[in-house]
Amino acid sequence: MSVLPKQAVKAPSPPPARPAPPGHYLEVKNLSVHYGETQALFEVSFGTEKNTVLALIGPSGCGKSTLIKAVNRILELTPGARIDGDVLIEDESIFGQKVDLISLRQRVGMVFQRPNPFPKSIYDNVAYGLRIHGVKDRSTVDDVVEWALKHSALWDEVKDRLRTSALELSGGQQQRLCIARALAVQPDVLLMDEPCSALDPIATGKIEELIMSLKQDYTILVVTHNMQQAARVSDHTALMWLGKLIEHNRTEEVFTNPKEKITEDYITGRSG
Amino acid sequence: MSQEPESKPPGEPAAKRDELPSGREGHTPDFSPAEVQRRLRHPVSFFRRTREHLIEGGVFLCGVASILAISLIFIFLFREGLQALRMVDTPLDFVYSMGVQLEYDAGIDDVVAVGEAPQLAWQPVSEEPKLSMIPLMWGSLGVALLASLLSTLAGIGVGIFLSELASPRLRGVVKPMLELLVGIPTVVIGFVMLAIVAQPLRQVAEAIGLSGVYGSTYNMFVGAVGVSIVIIPVIGSLVDDALRAVPDDLRAASLGVGATRWQTTWRVVLPTGVSGVFGAVILGFGRALGETMIVLMCAGNAAQITGNPFDSVRTMTAAIASEMGAAQVGGVHAQTLFLVGAILITITFLLNLTMELVVNRFRRKIRL
């Protein structure tokens, strides 16, 4: 890899520019969401630290996806969705007056349930985020594309066919491409909404490895149905149940020594 | 745990569907499964079987009848049209005819015949019928191209607005209105253009200094504007359908990396739906080519080849509509008009075929 412009590369362990803020790196405060008359989230509050993976587990419909969609404000596009409460990143509200939606979404990347590459070439998929933000010069774009594909562990598989359509990749490769697309705009936070639910076990294994290696550069929130996955990849786990946060603790604690009856029943497969 | 709030339309709690009808609370179901089973497991009655056959047969007949009708139209038009070919010396007669060429002679201050030259003239009722279809094709193509030019941009704009910008409520109002607009009888639009729009249009053109080129009050341009009124809603509605078929996943992905709504539309939604949009434009062009009443009423109806969009033209459709009634049955004029019709139907058929192929490719591309 050649020389990259400074802002394009994440130092492996960035030195703290200023003393750590008093609160959590990412903090959700009393977040409630209504879809029309139905309430999907009930005053959820929790915090998570920089460079950690937080797994959100719980049965379908418990509000996990709703919760992470609120963090990059893509939830607001759903007709009828109403959001109360607050989400803070580095002590700054994402709903604040000064917050620019565009830069927020650039800062908080998202990977979706189903791989959703654009019907463009592999290269253009990764370059998309740069181009819409006005980065046009060829060498920078080339470098960032290579960097993002390497970071998403896809480079070796696609480096000889960057100009072919992304739709020709397998499902697992497409999902890693979507991760590369999200990484290319240099986010701080990565939201993943059941990133493996449409993938086979081998592809799932690759994505899980990737999540663990991405942790050193990003703060990750991952929604999953799969409790083994949560146990494997996350530092902290939060269990959601019917729109409420039931338990949030270090992953080991949640799985070996759950505080709540619901958690115990859920992780042992007695309910949910 | 089956309800997924994300996928459920808001404001429609699932509980409502499961609610028992009022007055049934506390009622315990009481029936014998064996009895219900006995009533369900009986041979299909003769009446039920016959009804099934009748309905199947009826639906099948309807399908066959429409295919048959279309085939008959094709066969009839071509059979009649080909007779015209037998009635002329050479098929080239439908392209040009030889006519006396006149030249101005200054000596006698009059025109004199200096010989014969090929002419592209549609004068089917003159003593020596001149049957060149070129002026009619020119008129059809001119009006259709001009109308497509006017309505493609407007139609795509309408489609983008409906699919990407309008709120569901606004879309619910605008889209039916648009589809209603397609249903207005074209004679009404032709009449409005003729009686209300054509004159002011001429005055505007003259006011902005176009009086030199504004040939006739009823001309290709006025016809094209009228046709646009019909095809803008057609294109708009189809573009809306094409763009709404683009999966929301892709919009979310684009917005998720920080694209604006417009960037998402321009760089993701439109390129993904481009063949659908292309299909809409082709269909609009086909519709413009086949439009009859409006061009008959306000395009001037003079068969001539002109590069000036403000001159009168006569389209293929207008020629058939206005001349068929007066043409002698079985005569060369009538048969030529059949040939014009056959050519017209072939062109529209090919256009529709292209559109189908293009749209099918589009469906495969976005994995519907």
Interface residues (C-beta under 8 A of the other chain):
Chain A: Y35 G36 E37 T38 A40 P59 S60 G61 C62 G63 S65 T66 K69 N72 I74 L77 T78 P79 G80 A81 I102 S103 L104 R105 Q106 G109 M110 F112 R114 N116 P117 F118 P119 K120 Y128 G129 R131 I132 H133 L167 C178 R181 A182 A184 V185 G272
Chain B: M1 S2 Q3 E4 P5 E6 K8 P10 G11 E12 P13 S167 P168 P247 D249 L250 A252 A253 S254 L255 G256 V257 G258 A259 T260 Q263 R267 V268 P271 T272 K365 I366 R367
